[in-house]
Amino acid sequence: MCGIVGIFNIQEQTPGLRQKALRMSQKIRHRGPDWSGIYTGGSAILCHERLSIVDPESGRQPLFSPDKKQVLAVNGEIYNHQALRAEFADYQFQTGSDCEVILPLMRKGDIVDGLNRLSGIFAFAFYDRNDDSFLIARDPIGVIPLYIGYDNDGTVYVASELKALEGQCDRYEPFLPGHYYWSKDPGMKPYYSFTGEGGAQGFKDVEFEGKPVSELSYNDSVRAVRKGLMDAVKRQLMSDVPYGVLLSGGLDSSVISAIAEKYSAKRIENDGETAAYWPRLHSFAVGLKGAPDLAKARLVADHIGTVHHEINYTIQEGLDAIRDVIYFIETYDVTTVRASTPMYLLARVIKSMGIKMVLSGEGADEIFGGYLYFHRAPNATEFHKETLRKLSKLHLYDCLRANKSLSAWGVEGRVPFLDREFLDVAMSLNPEYKLCPGHTIEKKIVRDAFADLLPEEVAWRQKEQFSDGVGYSWIDTLKQIAASSVSDEQMAHAAERFPINPPRNKEEYCYRSIFAEHFPSDSAARSVPSVPSVACSTAEALAWDASFKNLNDPSGRAVKGVHEQAY
């Protein structure tokens, strides 16, 4: 993952302002340790910290148009860049970077159409010296993090992480996924929304073998899911550096790993295939010794043939890392901190082995209703609405965790389940096919699509949330430490100390205290969601089950009668 910083609407370029931009960019250098670049001119400054994945030799940023009038800084991957390049035969591309296609797309002038033609994950800042305008945009799901800040004099800031903005502007906020900010018509505006509201593009009911996906039978839907996800994984293997897979031993990561292994012997290049220079696919799992995930991950690795690495951490090592973890992930959300810690430790090992990109299974539970509370959905309509709510909030939770935990060590994470073309297939399915009433296993359609690639005990394994799967004693210890370190009196006065999103329990109070040391501003506090949840539900889904009332526990073990080892 790269990092970007931008300052716009500058009244006067000064050496001091350039130094300020460099200091801001230095705060996020962990995201891009391979090279640093800066542009100053007109009323803009653009900084870039590069992690080279595609075109390592010539793809340094900021990128420029042939006449040097347009400047671009991007954090992302554009998977359809070769097809887009072919459409601009008269454009003189300066590099082999996949991100450079954004320049001719934006030059065409139709922002909404151009953004919707990008298949990939991205956050970018574009400056045009011809008319002194700028454009900022973020991918539809928010896989790539982005924040926007403002000064009272009209200066606009943008950065990949809030640490670059903290203390540098009067206020800031998360940049919304599927939105853009154009200086000629200021304010964040949607170009993409899941429901297509406000004129923005949304999910398309695409066809599979000549029929709309929404009209397919269950068996045909299974085949559509299989083809759609396999195509997504193949697209996302675009890389000029060694890559691996995160393999937790759960269904989602196992499916992605199995598909990746099928394609890993070939290198996807210029819409063709050549022999891979990294001849074996490496898989990575993390957990406490004896953790539920580790045995299943080893089973999958042996079954599909990856070179497998099992990383054990101790509870004390996890506890020692939490302060750093909160600094890098920039949240005090309880379940995110719990799950980010082992992922952060794992990323360090991955980077030490020379691997710069990994594929992961994030997004499947939101798309297919994999969290255990989905068993309580009253009907298909409410089930589908909840999947939309979950997807709309992913940028605040799992996407944030996966991106920032890995980026802390200069590793890029890709998420094929959230591939835009695959989402069109998955979200067009008849929602009846996703329901899991009673003891019907969750994500059955995914299991039916890929059971032949996996060991049976993994293909039909019950959902285990990552923070649980690394070892139940991890969460149990965190709760115990919080209970002993935060007094009842401190909790009674929590709203006085933290008037914005007061902590709801002692564990959150601990994380919030660390967060406030790193990021003391009100803008930082407001950037983090704080809502009651059971097993990672939205607040709205708490109405599905009377036992969820007054309960706030993100662990899957909170769903009694469903989780095999519920509290």
Backbone hydrogen bonds, N-H to C=O, Kabsch-Sander energy under -0.5 kcal/mol:
donor,donor_aa,acceptor,acceptor_aa,energy
3,G,49,E,-2.2
5,V,47,C,-1.9
6,G,158,V,-2.8
7,I,45,I,-2.4
8,F,156,V,-3.1
10,I,43,S,-2.3
18,R,14,T,-1.9
19,Q,15,P,-2.2
20,K,16,G,-1.9
21,A,17,L,-2.3
22,L,18,R,-2.2
23,R,19,Q,-2.3
24,M,20,K,-2.3
25,S,21,A,-2.5
26,Q,22,L,-2.3
27,K,23,R,-1.1
28,I,25,S,-1.5
29,R,26,Q,-1.5
31,R,28,I,-1.6
32,G,28,I,-0.5
32,G,29,R,-0.8
34,D,50,R,-2.4
35,W,32,G,-0.5
35,W,50,R,-0.9
37,G,48,H,-2.5
39,Y,46,L,-2.7
41,G,44,A,-2.2
44,A,41,G,-2.4
45,I,7,I,-2.1
46,L,39,Y,-2.4
47,C,5,V,-3.1
48,H,37,G,-2.6
49,E,3,G,-2.9
50,R,35,W,-3.4
50,R,48,H,-0.5
52,S,50,R,-0.5
53,I,51,L,-0.6
59,G,55,D,-1.9
63,L,72,L,-3.0
65,S,70,Q,-1.9
68,K,65,S,-2.0
71,V,127,Y,-2.8
72,L,63,L,-2.4
73,A,125,A,-2.3
75,N,123,A,-2.5
76,G,74,V,-0.5
77,E,121,I,-2.5
79,Y,77,E,-0.7
79,Y,119,S,-2.1
80,N,119,S,-0.9
81,H,78,I,-1.3
84,L,80,N,-1.9
85,R,81,H,-2.6
86,A,82,Q,-1.7
87,E,83,A,-0.7
87,E,84,L,-0.9
88,F,84,L,-0.6
88,F,85,R,-1.5
91,Y,88,F,-1.4
93,F,91,Y,-1.2
100,E,97,S,-0.9
101,V,98,D,-0.8
102,I,99,C,-1.8
103,L,100,E,-1.4
105,L,101,V,-1.7
106,M,102,I,-2.6
107,R,103,L,-1.8
108,K,104,P,-1.0
108,K,105,L,-0.5
109,G,106,M,-1.1
111,I,109,G,-1.2
114,G,110,D,-2.6
115,L,111,I,-2.8
116,N,112,V,-2.0
117,R,113,D,-0.8
117,R,114,G,-0.8
118,L,115,L,-1.2
119,S,117,R,-0.6
120,G,118,L,-0.8
121,I,77,E,-1.8
123,A,75,N,-1.4
124,F,137,A,-2.2
125,A,73,A,-2.4
126,F,135,L,-3.1
127,Y,71,V,-2.8
128,D,133,S,-2.8
129,R,69,K,-3.2
129,R,127,Y,-0.6
131,D,128,D,-0.5
132,D,128,D,-0.9
133,S,128,D,-1.4
135,L,126,F,-2.6
136,I,181,Y,-2.1
137,A,124,F,-1.9
138,R,179,H,-1.7
139,D,122,F,-2.7
147,Y,159,A,-2.6
148,I,173,E,-2.6
149,G,157,Y,-2.4
150,Y,171,R,-2.9
151,D,155,T,-2.1
154,G,151,D,-1.9
156,V,8,F,-1.6
157,Y,149,G,-2.9
158,V,6,G,-2.2
159,A,147,Y,-2.2
160,S,4,I,-1.8
164,A,161,E,-1.3
165,L,162,L,-1.2
166,E,162,L,-2.3
168,Q,165,L,-2.8
169,C,165,L,-0.9
170,D,150,Y,-0.8
171,R,150,Y,-1.6
173,E,148,I,-2.2
175,F,146,L,-2.5
178,G,138,R,-0.7
178,G,139,D,-1.5
179,H,176,L,-1.1
180,Y,189,K,-2.5
181,Y,136,I,-2.7
182,W,185,D,-0.5
182,W,187,G,-0.6
183,S,134,F,-2.6
185,D,182,W,-1.8
189,K,180,Y,-2.7
191,Y,178,G,-2.7
192,Y,178,G,-1.7
193,S,201,Q,-2.7
196,G,193,S,-0.8
199,G,196,G,-0.7
200,A,197,E,-1.6
201,Q,191,Y,-1.7
203,F,194,F,-0.9
206,V,204,K,-1.7
208,F,211,K,-3.0
211,K,208,F,-1.3
213,V,206,V,-2.9
215,E,212,P,-1.8
216,L,213,V,-1.6
221,S,217,S,-2.2
222,V,218,Y,-2.2
223,R,219,N,-1.6
224,A,220,D,-2.2
225,V,221,S,-2.4
226,R,222,V,-2.1
227,K,223,R,-2.5
228,G,224,A,-2.5
229,L,225,V,-2.3
230,M,226,R,-2.1
231,D,227,K,-2.3
232,A,228,G,-1.7
233,V,229,L,-2.5
234,K,230,M,-2.1
235,R,231,D,-2.3
236,Q,232,A,-2.1
237,L,233,V,-0.6
237,L,234,K,-1.0
238,M,235,R,-1.1
240,D,53,I,-2.7
244,G,357,M,-2.2
245,V,282,H,-2.0
246,L,359,L,-2.7
247,L,245,V,-0.6
247,L,284,F,-2.9
248,S,246,L,-0.6
254,S,250,G,-1.5
255,V,251,L,-2.4
256,I,252,D,-2.1
257,S,253,S,-2.4
258,A,254,S,-2.4
259,I,255,V,-2.3
260,A,256,I,-2.7
261,E,257,S,-2.3
262,K,258,A,-1.2
262,K,259,I,-0.5
263,Y,259,I,-1.1
263,Y,260,A,-0.5
264,S,260,A,-1.4
266,K,263,Y,-1.8
267,R,274,T,-3.7
268,I,266,K,-0.5
269,E,267,R,-0.5
269,E,272,G,-2.9
272,G,269,E,-2.1
274,T,267,R,-2.0
276,A,265,A,-1.9
282,H,243,Y,-0.6
283,S,307,V,-2.4
284,F,245,V,-1.9
285,A,309,H,-2.4
287,G,311,I,-2.0
288,L,470,V,-2.9
291,A,288,L,-2.1
293,D,469,G,-2.2
295,A,291,A,-0.9
296,K,292,P,-0.9
297,A,293,D,-2.5
298,R,294,L,-2.2
299,L,295,A,-1.9
300,V,296,K,-2.3
301,A,297,A,-2.6
302,D,298,R,-2.4
303,H,299,L,-1.7
304,I,300,V,-2.7
305,G,301,A,-2.1
306,T,301,A,-1.2
307,V,281,L,-2.8
308,H,306,T,-0.9
309,H,283,S,-2.1
311,I,285,A,-3.1
311,I,309,H,-0.6
312,N,310,E,-0.6
313,Y,287,G,-1.1
318,G,314,T,-2.1
319,L,315,I,-2.7
320,D,316,Q,-2.6
321,A,317,E,-1.1
322,I,318,G,-0.9
322,I,319,L,-0.7
325,V,321,A,-2.7
326,I,322,I,-2.7
327,Y,323,R,-1.5
328,F,324,D,-2.2
329,I,325,V,-3.0
330,E,326,I,-1.8
337,V,333,D,-2.2
338,R,334,V,-2.5
339,A,335,T,-2.1
340,S,336,T,-2.3
341,T,337,V,-1.6
343,M,339,A,-1.2
344,Y,340,S,-2.9
345,L,341,T,-2.0
346,L,342,P,-2.3
347,A,343,M,-2.3
348,R,344,Y,-1.2
349,V,345,L,-1.1
350,I,346,L,-2.2
351,K,347,A,-2.5
352,S,348,R,-1.7
353,M,349,V,-0.9
353,M,350,I,-1.0
354,G,351,K,-1.9
355,I,350,I,-1.5
356,K,242,P,-1.6
357,M,242,P,-0.8
358,V,412,E,-2.6
359,L,244,G,-1.9
360,S,414,R,-2.5
364,A,361,G,-1.2
367,I,363,G,-2.1
368,F,364,A,-2.9
369,G,365,D,-0.9
370,G,365,D,-1.6
371,Y,365,D,-0.5
374,F,371,Y,-1.9
375,H,372,L,-1.6
376,R,373,Y,-2.0
377,A,374,F,-1.7
383,F,379,N,-2.1
384,H,380,A,-2.5
385,K,381,T,-2.3
386,E,382,E,-2.1
387,T,383,F,-1.9
388,L,384,H,-1.9
389,R,385,K,-2.2
390,K,386,E,-2.8
391,L,387,T,-2.5
392,S,388,L,-2.2
393,K,389,R,-0.8
393,K,390,K,-0.8
394,L,390,K,-0.5
394,L,391,L,-1.0
396,L,393,K,-1.9
397,Y,393,K,-0.6
397,Y,394,L,-1.2
399,C,394,L,-1.8
400,L,394,L,-0.9
401,R,397,Y,-3.0
402,A,398,D,-2.9
403,N,399,C,-2.4
404,K,400,L,-2.6
405,S,401,R,-2.3
406,L,402,A,-1.5
407,S,403,N,-2.7
408,A,404,K,-1.4
409,W,406,L,-1.8
410,G,407,S,-1.7
411,V,406,L,-1.5
412,E,356,K,-3.0
414,R,358,V,-2.5
418,L,415,V,-1.7
419,D,416,P,-1.8
423,L,419,D,-2.6
424,D,420,R,-1.5
425,V,421,E,-1.2
426,A,422,F,-3.0
427,M,423,L,-2.8
428,S,425,V,-1.0
429,L,425,V,-0.7
429,L,426,A,-0.5
433,Y,430,N,-2.3
434,K,431,P,-1.5
435,L,431,P,-0.8
435,L,432,E,-0.5
438,G,375,H,-0.7
440,T,437,P,-2.5
443,K,368,F,-0.6
444,K,441,I,-0.7
447,R,443,K,-2.0
448,D,444,K,-2.9
449,A,445,I,-1.4
450,F,446,V,-1.5
451,A,447,R,-1.6
453,L,450,F,-1.8
454,L,451,A,-1.1
458,V,455,P,-1.4
459,A,455,P,-2.7
460,W,456,E,-1.8
461,R,458,V,-1.6
468,D,465,Q,-1.3
469,G,465,Q,-3.1
470,V,466,F,-1.6
471,G,468,D,-1.9
474,W,471,G,-2.0
475,I,471,G,-0.7
476,D,472,Y,-2.1
477,T,473,S,-2.1
478,L,474,W,-1.9
479,K,475,I,-2.3
480,Q,476,D,-2.1
481,I,477,T,-2.8
482,A,478,L,-2.1
483,A,479,K,-2.4
484,S,480,Q,-1.6
485,S,481,I,-1.8
486,V,482,A,-1.8
487,S,485,S,-0.5
491,M,487,S,-1.9
492,A,488,D,-2.1
493,H,489,E,-1.3
494,A,491,M,-1.5
496,E,493,H,-0.9
497,R,493,H,-1.7
498,F,494,A,-3.1
501,N,499,P,-0.6
509,Y,505,N,-1.9
510,C,506,K,-2.0
511,Y,507,E,-1.9
512,R,508,E,-2.9
513,S,509,Y,-2.0
514,I,510,C,-1.7
515,F,511,Y,-2.7
516,A,512,R,-2.5
517,E,513,S,-1.2
518,H,514,I,-1.6
519,F,515,F,-3.3
525,A,521,S,-1.7
526,R,522,D,-2.4
527,S,523,S,-0.9
527,S,524,A,-0.8
528,V,525,A,-1.0
535,A,553,D,-2.4
537,S,534,V,-1.0
542,L,539,A,-1.1
543,A,540,E,-1.3
544,W,541,A,-1.9
545,D,542,L,-0.9
548,F,545,D,-1.9
549,K,546,A,-1.3
551,L,548,F,-2.1
553,D,533,S,-1.5
558,A,555,S,-1.6
559,V,556,G,-1.5
560,K,558,A,-1.3
562,V,559,V,-1.5
563,H,559,V,-1.9
566,A,563,H,-1.4
567,Y,557,R,-2.3
